[in-house]
Amino acid sequence: MLKKLVEFSIGETGLIKKVEGEGRLRRRLFDMGVTPGATVYLRKKAPLGDPLEITIRGYELTLRKSEAELVILEVEDAK
């Protein structure tokens, strides 16, 4: 099932399928390692949902809600 990163619940894991957007914002996400094929784990959400803290490629990264809207993931089944 495909979901945007902003729709994830805390503790969910997914595989990035697509990064939307264009120009500087897309380039910035790619530079931070948010690329198709990477596994993402949602660690925390701020009380109002902005920002989100994720684990990707072995490090913690904080994304704005507007950035998380651009990341489409395949949700991994709970094991």
Helices and strands as residue ranges (DSSP letters): E 2-4, G 5-7, E 13-19, H 23-31, E 39-45, E 52-56, E 59-63, H 65-68, E 71-75
